[in-house]
Amino acid sequence: MATQNEKIGVVPDGIGARRKRDAIQIVAGIALCLCALAPTEAYAYLDPGTGSFALQGLIAGVAGGVLSIRTYWRRIGGLFRRKTSSETWSGSWPERPPSGGDA
């Protein structure tokens, strides 16, 4: 008869637990290094040009995001829209209407 751990596929302190523990140790080590290297006091002068540069970057980021969403709106909306039978690919291109003056 199988035990409860074998039924649900859990290995106590197996490979998955070790990977999780290793990942936590790596993240903790990186955080500790960043805290040790971070300066505690900064003696710097921030003039008005610094603020306008930061504001310019913020405005550019928002404008770029809006432009990207506007450009790819049909693709983004297509992810959430259900396809009807008329929207599926029929396998051939539609006929081009004849032009008036070209012959």
N, C-alpha and C positions, 0 to 999 in steps of 0.2 A: 504494500500500500504506500502510495506517495505521500510525502509530507506536505504541509501547507506551502513551504517555500518552493518546492519543486513544482507544485501545481501552477503557481503564478509566475514562475521563471525568475525568482529573485535569488541572487547569490549574495549572501551576507559578506561584506568586505571582499568582493570580487574585483574584477577588472574595472567595472563602471565606477565603483566607489573610489578606487585608486586614482582614476582619471579626474574625478571630481575634486578629490583632495589635492592633486597636483595643480589643477587649474586655480584653485583657491590660493595655494601657496605662491604661484606665479603672479597673480593679481596683487596679492599682499606685498610681495617683494617690489613690484613696480611702483605701487603706491608709496611704499617706504622710501624708495630712491627719489621719487619726485618730491616728497616732503623734505627730504634732507637737502636737495639741491635748490629748492625754492628760496628766493631771498625774503628776508623778513621785513626789511625796510628798503624803500627806493627813494633816493634823493634825486628827483627829476623835476624838470619844469615842463608843464604841459601848457603850451600857448593855445590861442584860439584856432590856429591852423590845424592842430591835432584833432580838435573836436569837429571841425568842418570836414576833415579827411574821414573820420569815422562815420559822420552823417552821410557823406557822399557814398561810402561803401555800403551802408545800410540801404540807401535809396537804390543803388545799382543792383543790389541783391534782390530787393523786392521787385524792381522792374524786370530783371531777368527771369525771376520765377513766374511773374504774370505772363511774360512773353512766351515762356516755355509751355505753360498750361494752355495758353491761347493757341499756340502752334499745334500741339498734340491733343487738343480737346476731343476730337473724334476717336482717337485711339484710347484715351483714358475713359471716355464714356462707353466705348465698345466693350470694355472689360466688364461693365456692370449691366449691359443691355442684353436682352435675349434676342437671338436671331430668329426671324420669321422665315418662312419658306421662300419668300421673294428676295430675301437678302443673301441667301446662300449662293454659292458659285455655280453657275449653270454649265460651265465648261467651254463657253465660247464668248467672244467679244461681241458687244452689240453692233448692229449695222450702223455705219456712218451715213448720215443723210447726204444726198448729192449736193454739191456746191453749185451756186448759180452761174458764175462766169467762167469757170475753169473747164476747158475741154481739150 
